[in-house]
Amino acid sequence: MEGLRALVGIINSILWDYVLIFALMGIGIFMTARLGFPQFSRLFPALKKMIIAVIKKEKTEEGKMTPFQALSTAVAAQVGTGNVVGVATAIASGGPGAAFWMLVSAFFGMATIFSEAVLAQKYREIRNGQLVGGPAYYIKNGLKSKKLAAIFAVIAILTLGIVGTMVQSNSIAISVSSAFHIPVPVVTIGLAIIVALILMGGMGRIASFAETVVPLMAGAYILGSILIILFNLENFIPAIKSIFIGAFKPQAIGGGVLGITIQQTMRYGMARGLFSNEAGMGSTPHSHAVADTKHPAEQGFTAMIGVFISTFLICISTVMVNLVSGSYDGTIPASEMARSANIMTQNGFMSGFGTFGAMFLSVCLSFFALTTIVGWYFFAESNVKFVFNGKSSTINIFKAIVIVALVVGCLTAADFVWELVDLSTGILAIPNIIALLLLSKDVKDILDDYDEKVKRGNVYWEYEYQNLDKETSKKKSVLRKGLSTTIIK
């Protein structure tokens, strides 16, 4: 077992420290330039439109999600323990400057996630009356590679549905048990019942859960972080200065005691930023594919909001709590700080709220992990439908497997499972990045089509449903100006 763990560790180091940083940053920079820097002109109009839609309480038909529900499901998966513990690890290992490079990666990641969302919309399918989509679908229908699509789908099922469920449930069990002194088996039973009830409700209940819980918990966490900053307002400006100084001269922090280089600072910041918002990893497109929106580009703009929330708001909240509260100590070498990274943020909240701070963070972490389980399950289910052609019996079996994985995860040590998640998510991103690069022209064409229609005052991307095989009803197609989506019944 130790030999296997060592091998996984080496592969993870190569994947996340070198291959994926260059690949994910590269596709982000490439799409940013090709799309004309949409982060500057598209994000805040999309955010305003989303707020209006939420106020009006827009609805959609069964088998689809509203754009806000799709965003909430995506953010549910994006916001997890990585946004708290993972971010603390990044600044403990890479210094305060890691936060700067985290923001840089998120900035370019917005263009990547825009591309994922519009491709998911264009190449989505309808199976048994429900919309499905994601990288497996745009790899198959866009790149015309069924083998690569099948490989992605299988890895996604294992990563998002099984291994990912185990580590998130383990985080909930440990956090709740330690903060509230509830036995782990009791937490396990309660969590299994809650998740089972959510999953049994199908897409509608998952969407409803996400749009209700995600804004509430994200808002509570950000508000709690703001209060910690206000309690330590005298440290705010020094914290900001340490981020910018540490980004380019990490050796200037703490008199050089950190013992890190700018390369390490960039690596930890970018890797954690890319992992926390999942831009380019191929997970969030599954929810954006099922959004009922006027035009694919509009869902792409909405997807960008998810990166903004995940990294610019929640991750940076974690950074500031640790820096202003003093739970991060720049006079201690990075190697020593990294050992206590898992309790850094907890200490930050306890400095302002006492023991209630630990309980508050435990509740936030638990809900973040719970929403990640639900979000990742939904993504995995899209790939189960891809592999098994959407059979309801297979979906029910998969739900049972996820619940079993949840229970096993609560009752086992998660160190090695976390390493497996890092490995599988890293491998998952590779075929998705290839698809984004090869289908980048499609993304640009869709954005140009949107801009053209905005000028004419009509942004609708209307689909004509045409039955291609009326006798057997085995296959249909959705056609729009030569752009097709397959319906499998």
C-alpha positions in Angstrom: 0.0 0.0 0.0 2.8 2.4 0.8 4.3 1.8 -2.6 1.0 2.6 -4.3 0.6 5.8 -2.2 4.1 6.9 -3.2 3.3 6.3 -6.9 0.1 8.2 -6.7 1.9 11.0 -4.9 4.5 11.2 -7.7 1.9 11.3 -10.4 -0.1 13.9 -8.6 3.0 16.1 -8.2 3.7 15.9 -12.0 0.0 16.5 -12.9 -0.8 19.4 -10.6 2.6 21.0 -10.2 3.5 21.1 -13.9 1.2 19.5 -16.5 -2.2 20.9 -15.4 -0.9 24.3 -14.3 0.4 24.9 -17.8 -2.5 23.2 -19.6 -5.3 24.9 -17.6 -3.7 28.3 -17.5 -2.8 27.9 -21.2 -6.4 27.2 -22.3 -7.6 30.0 -20.1 -5.2 32.5 -21.7 -5.9 31.3 -25.2 -9.7 31.5 -24.8 -9.5 34.9 -23.1 -7.6 36.3 -26.1 -9.8 34.5 -28.6 -13.1 35.7 -27.0 -11.9 39.3 -26.5 -11.5 39.3 -22.7 -15.2 38.6 -21.8 -14.3 38.9 -18.1 -14.3 42.7 -18.4 -17.5 43.2 -20.4 -19.7 40.2 -19.7 -19.5 39.3 -16.0 -21.3 42.1 -14.2 -24.2 42.5 -16.8 -24.7 38.7 -16.4 -24.7 39.1 -12.6 -27.3 41.9 -12.7 -29.5 39.8 -15.0 -29.2 36.8 -12.7 -30.3 38.9 -9.7 -33.3 40.1 -11.6 -34.2 36.5 -12.6 -34.0 35.4 -8.9 -36.2 38.2 -7.7 -38.8 37.4 -10.4 -38.6 33.7 -9.4 -38.3 32.4 -12.9 -39.5 28.8 -13.4 -38.8 26.2 -16.1 -40.4 23.0 -17.3 -39.6 19.5 -15.8 -36.4 18.0 -17.1 -34.6 21.3 -17.2 -33.1 23.9 -14.8 -33.4 27.6 -14.7 -30.1 29.4 -15.3 -29.9 30.2 -11.6 -30.5 26.6 -10.6 -27.8 25.5 -13.0 -25.4 28.0 -11.6 -26.3 27.0 -8.0 -25.7 23.3 -8.8 -22.3 24.2 -10.4 -21.4 26.4 -7.4 -22.5 23.6 -5.1 -19.8 21.4 -6.6 -17.2 24.2 -6.8 -17.6 25.3 -3.2 -16.3 22.6 -1.0 -13.7 21.9 1.7 -11.0 23.0 -0.9 -12.2 26.6 -0.6 -11.4 26.6 3.1 -8.9 23.9 4.0 -7.3 23.8 0.5 -6.9 27.6 0.4 -5.3 27.6 3.9 -2.9 25.0 2.7 -2.0 27.1 -0.3 -1.1 30.2 1.7 0.6 28.1 4.4 2.8 26.4 1.7 3.2 29.3 -0.8 2.9 32.3 1.5 0.3 35.2 1.2 1.4 35.8 -2.4 -0.4 32.5 -3.4 -3.6 34.5 -3.1 -2.6 36.8 -5.9 -1.9 33.9 -8.3 -5.1 32.3 -7.2 -7.0 35.3 -8.5 -4.9 35.3 -11.7 -5.9 31.7 -12.4 -9.6 32.5 -11.6 -9.5 35.4 -14.0 -8.4 33.3 -17.0 -10.6 30.4 -15.7 -13.7 32.5 -16.4 -13.0 32.3 -20.2 -12.4 28.5 -19.8 -15.7 27.9 -18.0 -17.5 30.1 -20.5 -16.3 27.8 -23.2 -17.3 24.7 -21.3 -20.8 26.0 -20.7 -21.6 27.0 -24.3 -20.2 23.7 -25.7 -22.3 21.8 -23.2 -25.4 23.7 -24.3 -24.6 23.2 -28.0 -23.9 19.5 -27.9 -26.4 18.4 -25.2 -28.8 15.6 -25.7 -32.3 14.6 -24.5 -32.6 11.2 -23.0 -35.9 9.9 -21.6 -37.3 13.3 -21.7 -34.5 15.0 -19.7 -31.7 17.2 -20.9 -28.2 15.9 -20.4 -24.8 17.2 -21.4 -21.2 17.8 -20.5 -17.7 17.0 -21.8 -18.5 13.4 -22.8 -21.3 14.7 -24.9 -19.4 17.5 -26.7 -16.4 15.1 -27.1 -18.7 12.6 -28.8 -20.9 15.0 -30.8 -18.3 17.8 -31.4 -15.0 15.9 -31.8 -16.7 12.8 -33.1 -14.7 10.6 -30.7 -16.8 8.0 -29.0 -13.8 6.3 -27.4 -12.4 9.4 -25.8 -15.9 10.4 -24.6 -16.4 7.0 -23.0 -13.1 7.2 -21.2 -14.0 10.6 -19.8 -17.4 9.4 -18.7 -16.1 6.4 -16.9 -13.4 8.5 -15.1 -16.1 11.0 -14.2 -18.4 8.4 -12.7 -15.6 7.0 -10.5 -14.2 10.5 -9.6 -17.3 12.5 -9.0 -19.8 9.8 -7.9 -17.7 7.5 -5.8 -14.3 8.7 -4.7 -15.4 12.3 -4.4 -18.4 11.3 -2.3 -16.2 9.4 0.1 -13.9 12.2 0.9 -16.6 14.8 1.3 -18.7 12.6 3.6 -15.5 11.9 5.6 -15.0 15.7 6.0 -18.6 16.1 7.2 -18.3 13.2 9.7 -15.1 14.4 11.2 -16.1 18.1 11.4 -19.6 17.5 12.9 -18.3 14.9 15.4 -15.5 17.0 16.7 -17.4 20.3 16.9 -20.7 19.0 18.4 -19.4 15.7 20.0 -21.8 13.6 18.0 -20.6 9.9 17.4 -19.5 9.4 13.8 -22.0 6.5 13.2 -24.9 8.8 14.1 -23.6 11.5 11.8 -23.2 8.8 9.1 -26.8 7.6 9.4 -28.2 11.1 9.4 -26.1 12.2 6.4 -27.0 9.0 4.4 -30.7 9.7 5.0 -30.5 13.4 3.9 -28.5 12.6 0.7 -30.8 9.7 -0.2 -33.9 11.9 0.1 -32.3 14.6 -2.1 -31.1 12.1 -4.7 -34.5 10.3 -4.8 -36.1 13.6 -5.9 -34.2 13.6 -9.1 -33.1 16.7 -11.0 -35.9 18.9 -9.6 -35.0 18.2 -6.0 -31.3 18.6 -6.6 -31.9 21.9 -8.3 -34.2 23.1 -5.5 -31.7 22.1 -2.9 -28.8 23.8 -4.6 -30.6 27.1 -5.2 -31.8 27.2 -1.6 -28.7 26.1 0.3 -25.8 27.4 -1.7 -26.6 31.2 -1.5 -27.5 30.8 2.2 -24.3 29.1 3.2 -22.0 31.1 0.9 -23.6 34.3 2.2 -23.1 33.2 5.8 -19.5 32.3 5.3 -18.7 35.6 3.5 -20.5 37.6 6.2 -18.6 35.7 9.0 -15.4 36.5 7.2 -16.2 40.2 6.8 -16.9 40.4 10.6 -13.5 38.8 11.3 -11.9 41.4 9.0 -13.8 44.2 10.8 -12.6 42.9 14.2 -9.0 43.1 12.9 -9.3 46.1 10.7 -5.9 47.4 11.6 -4.4 44.4 9.9 -6.3 44.8 6.7 -3.9 47.0 4.8 -0.8 45.1 5.9 -2.5 41.9 4.8 -3.2 43.3 1.3 0.4 44.5 1.1 1.7 41.0 2.1 -0.3 39.5 -0.8 1.2 41.7 -3.4 4.7 41.6 -2.0 4.5 37.9 -1.5 3.4 37.4 -5.1 6.6 38.7 -6.5 9.1 38.7 -3.6 8.0 35.9 -1.2 11.5 36.0 0.4 10.6 39.5 1.7 7.9 38.1 3.9 8.9 37.4 7.5 12.5 38.3 6.8 12.9 35.4 4.4 12.1 32.8 7.1 9.3 31.3 4.9 12.0 29.6 2.7 9.9 29.6 -0.5 10.5 30.9 -4.0 8.2 32.8 -6.4 7.9 29.6 -8.4 6.4 27.8 -5.4 4.1 30.7 -4.6 2.8 30.7 -8.2 2.4 26.9 -8.2 0.4 26.7 -5.0 -1.8 29.7 -5.8 -2.6 28.7 -9.3 -3.1 25.0 -8.6 -5.5 25.7 -5.7 -7.3 28.4 -7.6 -7.9 26.1 -10.6 -8.9 23.2 -8.3 -11.3 25.3 -6.2 -13.3 26.8 -9.1 -13.0 23.6 -11.3 -12.6 25.7 -14.5 -11.4 23.4 -17.2 -11.8 20.2 -15.1 -14.9 19.2 -17.0 -17.3 19.0 -14.0 -19.5 22.1 -14.0 -20.6 21.9 -17.7 -23.0 19.1 -16.7 -25.2 21.5 -14.9 -24.9 24.3 -17.4 -26.0 21.9 -20.2 -29.5 21.5 -18.7 -30.2 25.2 -18.2 -33.2 26.5 -20.0 -31.8 29.7 -21.5 -32.4 31.9 -24.5 -28.9 31.5 -26.0 -25.9 29.3 -25.1 -23.7 32.4 -24.7 -26.0 33.6 -21.9 -25.3 30.4 -19.9 -21.6 30.9 -20.6 -21.8 34.3 -18.9 -23.7 32.8 -16.0 -21.0 30.1 -15.6 -18.4 32.9 -15.2 -20.3 34.1 -12.2 -19.6 30.7 -10.6 -15.8 31.2 -10.8 -16.3 34.8 -9.4 -18.2 33.4 -6.4 -16.0 30.4 -5.8 -12.6 32.2 -6.0 -13.0 35.9 -5.8 -15.5 35.8 -2.9 -15.2 32.6 -0.9 -11.5 31.7 -1.4 -10.4 35.3 -0.8 -12.6 35.4 2.3 -10.6 32.4 3.6 -7.3 34.1 2.8 -8.3 37.4 4.5 -9.5 35.6 7.7 -6.2 33.8 8.0 -4.1 36.9 7.3 -5.9 39.5 9.4 -6.6 37.3 12.4 -3.0 36.2 12.8 -3.7 32.5 12.4 -1.2 32.7 9.5 2.2 33.5 11.0 4.8 34.8 8.4 7.6 34.3 10.9 7.2 30.5 10.8 8.8 28.6 7.9 6.3 27.4 5.2 7.1 23.7 5.9 6.0 24.1 9.5 2.9 26.2 8.7 1.7 23.6 6.2 1.4 21.0 9.0 -1.2 23.1 10.8 -3.0 24.4 7.6 -6.1 22.2 8.4 -6.8 24.2 11.6 -5.6 27.6 10.4 -9.0 28.9 9.3 -10.7 27.4 12.4 -8.2 29.4 14.6 -9.0 32.5 12.6 -12.8 32.3 13.3 -12.1 31.3 16.9 -10.1 34.5 17.4 -13.2 36.5 16.7 -16.0 34.3 17.9 -14.5 32.0 20.4 -15.7 28.4 20.5 -18.8 29.5 18.5 -16.3 30.3 15.7 -15.3 26.6 15.5 -18.9 25.5 15.5 -19.8 28.1 12.8 -16.9 26.9 10.6 -17.9 23.3 11.1 -21.5 24.0 10.0 -20.2 25.9 6.9 -17.7 23.1 6.0 -20.4 20.5 6.4 -22.8 22.2 4.2 -20.1 23.0 1.6 -19.2 19.3 1.6 -22.9 18.3 1.4 -23.6 20.5 -1.6 -20.4 19.1 -3.3 -21.7 15.6 -2.8 -25.1 16.5 -4.4 -23.5 18.6 -7.2 -20.9 15.9 -8.0 -23.6 13.2 -7.9 -25.6 15.1 -10.5 -22.5 15.4 -12.8 -21.7 11.7 -12.4 -25.3 10.8 -13.2 -25.0 12.6 -16.5 -22.1 10.3 -17.4 -24.0 7.2 -16.2 -26.7 8.2 -18.6 -24.1 8.5 -21.3 -22.5 5.1 -20.7 -25.8 3.2 -20.1 -28.0 5.1 -22.4 -30.1 6.7 -19.7 -31.8 3.6 -18.3 -33.7 4.4 -15.1 -32.8 1.0 -13.5 -29.1 1.8 -13.9 -29.6 5.3 -12.4 -31.3 3.7 -9.3 -28.4 1.2 -8.9 -25.9 4.1 -9.1 -27.8 6.1 -6.4 -27.4 3.1 -4.1 -23.7 2.8 -4.9 -23.2 6.5 -4.0 -25.0 6.0 -0.7 -22.7 3.0 0.1 -19.7 5.1 -0.9 -20.9 7.9 1.4 -21.1 5.5 4.4 -17.7 3.9 3.7 -16.2 7.4 3.4 -17.5 8.4 6.8 -16.0 5.4 8.5 -12.5 5.4 6.9 -9.4 7.6 6.9 -9.5 9.9 4.0 -5.8 10.7 3.3 -5.3 8.2 0.5 -8.8 8.8 -0.9 -8.0 12.6 -1.2 -4.8 11.6 -3.1 -7.0 9.5 -5.4 -9.4 12.4 -6.0 -6.5 14.6 -7.0 -5.2 12.0 -9.4 -8.6 11.2 -11.0 -9.7 14.9 -11.3 -6.3 15.7 -12.9 -6.7 12.9 -15.4 -10.4 14.0 -16.0 -9.2 17.4 -17.0 -6.9 16.3 -19.8 -9.5 15.1 -22.4 -11.7 18.1 -21.6 -8.8 20.6 -22.2 -8.1 18.8 -25.6 -11.8 19.2 -26.5 -11.9 22.9 -25.5 -8.9 23.6 -27.7 -10.2 21.8 -30.7 -13.7 23.2 -30.4 -12.6 26.7 -29.7 -13.9 27.9 -33.1 -17.4 26.7 -32.1 -17.2 28.8 -28.9 -16.2 31.9 -30.8 -18.9 31.4 -33.4 -21.6 31.1 -30.7 -20.4 34.3 -29.0 -20.3 36.1 -32.4 -23.9 34.8 -33.1 -25.0 36.2 -29.7 -23.5 39.6 -30.3 -25.1 39.7 -33.8 -28.5 38.9 -32.4 -28.2 41.5 -29.6 -27.7 44.1 -32.2 -30.9 43.0 -34.0 -32.8 42.9 -30.6 -33.4 39.1 -30.7 -31.1 36.8 -28.7 -33.1 33.6 -29.0 -31.4 30.5 -30.0 -34.4 28.5 -31.1 -34.3 24.8 -31.6 -36.6 22.9 -34.1 -37.4 19.4 -32.9 -37.5 17.0 -35.8 -38.3 13.4 -35.6 -35.9 11.5 -37.8 -37.2 8.0 -37.2 -41.0 8.2 -36.6 -41.6 4.5 -37.0 -39.2 3.3 -34.3 -38.9 6.5 -32.3 -35.3 5.5 -31.5 -33.6 8.6 -32.5 -34.5 12.2 -33.0 -32.5 15.3 -33.8 -32.7 19.0 -32.8 -31.6 21.2 -35.7 -30.7 24.9 -35.7 -28.8 26.4 -38.6 -26.8 23.2 -39.0 -25.9 22.9 -35.3 -27.4 19.7 -34.0 -28.2 18.1 -30.7 -29.2 14.5 -30.5 -32.2 13.2 -28.6 -32.1 9.6 -27.6 -35.3 8.0 -26.3 
